[in-house]
Amino acid sequence: MAYVAFADNDTHSHDPDTFISKYIWSQDHKVIAIQYGITAISAGIVALVLSLLFRLQLGFPDSFSLVQPNEYYQYVTMHGMIMVVYLLTALFLGGFGNYLIPLMCGARDMVFPYLNMLSFWFYLLSVIVLMASFFVPGGPTGAGWTLYPPQSISPGTPGVGGGIVLMILSLAIFIIAFTMGGLNYVTTVLQARARGMTLMRMPLAIWGIFVATILGLLAFPALLVAAIMMLLDRVIGTSFFMPEMLSMGDATEYGGGSPILFQHLFWFFGHPEVYIVALPAFGMVSDVLSVHARKNIFGYRMMVWAIVAIGALSFVVWAHHMYVSGMNPYFGFFFATTTLIIAVPTALKVYNWILTLWRGDIHLTVPMLFAIGFIFTFIHGGLTGLFLGNVTVDLPLSDTYFVIGHFHMVMGVSPVLVLFAAIYHWFPKITGRMFHTGLGKLHFWLTLLGAYSIYLPMHYLGILGLPRRYFAYGDTDFIPESANLMNAGITIAALLVAAAQCLFFINVIWSLMKGKKSGPNPWRAASLEWQTPDTPPKHGNWGEQLPEVHRWPYDYSVPGATQDFIPQTVPANSGDAPQNEQEVED
Amino acid sequence: MGSNVTESQTATLPEGLQGLTHDWSSDKQAFYVPWGKAMMWFFLLSDTFIFGCFLTSYMNVRMSTRVPWPNPSEVFALSFGGEPIPLILIAIMTFVLITSSGTMALAVNYGYKQDRAKTAALMFVTAAFGAIFVGMQAFEWTKLIVDEGIRPWGNPMGAPQFGASFFMITGFHGLHVSIGVIYLAVVALKVLKGDYEASGNYEIVEITGLYWHFVDLVWVFIFAFFYLW
């Protein structure tokens, strides 16, 4: 234990004294988390507005002339990329990862606060570069969020001038930002925990964030390499991804490259990326369910190993996105098998969430509603994933609205519901105030029901054979009139859901100013972040002394205890906590 | 949870695999190393994936192109008195880089003995070897571009992907070496100034060394895949 003293070393505290060092160039993980959160949510609002614009076109093809075909593709592309990378990844890891890791592990800050600060500023730069592509000649790239070459860098695709270059640069800057933050998260979780906080006593939120960060550190390199190679293809005319081909009737300078290589690199990043978003969501929803059901999480060890197993398996399933790409058909067999295997630990987690609720003392608070909503949407999206994981079922459904429906259920709605659950759950700790419950519940019901009315019909449209990425369908034989009606309905639902999000922002702003004081632990939760001496926690988090951890974070409704929860800091042999077999075993 | 095991400082760890997991998941820290060193490990792991993706992509384009690949023994040959010697420059470059790993290891050794002068001197020597390597790489690039007409988008000997992947991957590696030279020089200067005397902690020399050895190791793979295949 040579470095024990180092963990609580005052030279690392770098107290902020001016406004700028406190709120702008801040090295405090909590401030950085909020900066990440605000930037990510702002980017998300842009993506949301873009989706409304192209939904209006799809729902009412002849009534609005808000977007032309070129803009349609540009908005679809930017919507996808912003939501997946710049909102979800940044908010889960940069936002909640930053806020929760030191507080839940019992550290004063991240291990390298300066690097952590740089991580945010690079992230902000990447967002600015991305948004700048709206203002260059030709506009942002319209290649679809997967950016497949040769189409993404060939003439005729919108944004082939500056847009695609800025997109690639922005992704590269984002990866640098993520690496600086991610190294901090992993090192903090492994090396800077409070005394007694063993790995198997960490809350599942931290486990999810930790494994997701490792996935990010190993998966983003593939995207970086693909981005560099595509930039070279685009800017100096190499042919990594570009085959010999005609473009606009003329032979191009390119020749001999492999477009499928890009797809492999992209999905080697892209599939773990799904779990970079999903694993923190799994972890945080576990904590929310346990706290609000006043029950320990069912099968904690199983949950941890399921997170690790999903993380490991996520690296060997990538080509299930490529069944129709023209790769060797035998690959499909292998990747379908691994894809179906990954459903096992995932289903195990779903069972454990339901068993956590089973005979629990369920409080239907706002975060709990969102968490339970997540279980519904996630089961739904997960099951349609099994359809698409099978080669034979996937082939007819490829590039139809079924894929859009599946993807948005499992990776759009589900993580966003968890984000809302997490924001409502940790809002009292972050701000020291409670939000408005009624407004929160209204927000939940409108969002959940609205999301279902958007995405359920899409499955039906997909089975009808409606292809994705079409500007308008016109008169097509196999598309019945009812499909157009359904598209209009989806658009109306999307507008309603978007409007419902205003309730959330009103709630946040109102609560920041007028919300009633929450006290340090309004949910009576056991995990470490609720035991801080100040709410919101001050710089350095723990006052004079680092906390000491004596138990796991899920001691709820322990028989014989004086309260229905026992904080992690209460020693095992204190009068408050009888030695409990269950706790020791689980 | 075996709370008794982890609570007690004096408890002996169980043997074998179980001991390993108990040790690894113990409180406070998983590895008994400073934070900076652990972080360098994780960074290098991530960097391994970058180079892994680069080299895999290179193999992929080399196999998928239909134009024959240029013969490395001819492309990389240097002529001395009219007689071409294959791979002579690359042999010298590799020798220089591997030697620099040796001087780096010595620097780490003297760092732990807190011998400031020798540590700094050996680090400067390592950085100098690195700079020589980059210089020879610049010479090689010049020869390929000017004398043999190889460009990233094409070359007279065969597949255009040859120049593309060669310049990209050796360039990315050369960038790593150049950053390493600067990193080594900065740390060596700080060692010389006595910045680490107060704490007596020369771990930073080893952390710098980790990076340097990694860059050398990557070169071995690039050497094998580009020059020997």
Interface residues (C-beta under 8 A of the other chain):
Chain A: M1 A2 Y3 V4 F6 A7 V111 F112 T179 G182 L183 N184 V186 T187 L190 Q191 A192 R193 A194 R195 G196 M197 T198 L199 M200 R201 L217 L218 A219 F220 P221 A222 L224 V225 A226 I228 M229 L232 I236 G237 T238 S239 F240 E253 G255 G256 G257 S258 L261 H264 L265 F268 V549 H550 R551 W552 A572 E583 V584 E585 D586
Chain B: M1 G2 S3 T6 E7 W24 S25 S26 D27 K28 Q29 A30 F31 Y32 V33 P34 W35 G36 A38 M39 F42 F43 L45 S46 D47 F49 I50 G52 C53 F54 S57 N60 V61 S64 T65 R66 V67 P152 W153 A159 P160 Q161 G163 A164 S165 M168 F172
